[in-house]
């Protein structure tokens, strides 16, 4: 995945988060509070300007009561999450959650 693809991935991811958030009538302030971020971070994530740590993505999905596979664009390769050094630092239960999502693809 080249730099351009990574940028497109985060733009699409952010758009999906925003769409689900709006459909569930959750404002950015409430999502930010639920996830432990500030509103500016939510704005930047939704615009694709801020990369999302795996555990933060899991927290966003949980706050939106959405499956991770609803948030992750399926047209992008998913090995970026597995090779990402952050994965190894996740607690075991979060690693299992990531694996479950990746197995559905």
ABEGO torsion letter per residue (X at the ends): XBAAAAAAAAAAAAAAAAAAAAAAGBBAAAAAAAAGBBAAAAAAAAAGABBBBAAAAAAAAAAAGBBAAAABBAABBAAAAAABAAAAABBAAAAAAAAAAAAAX
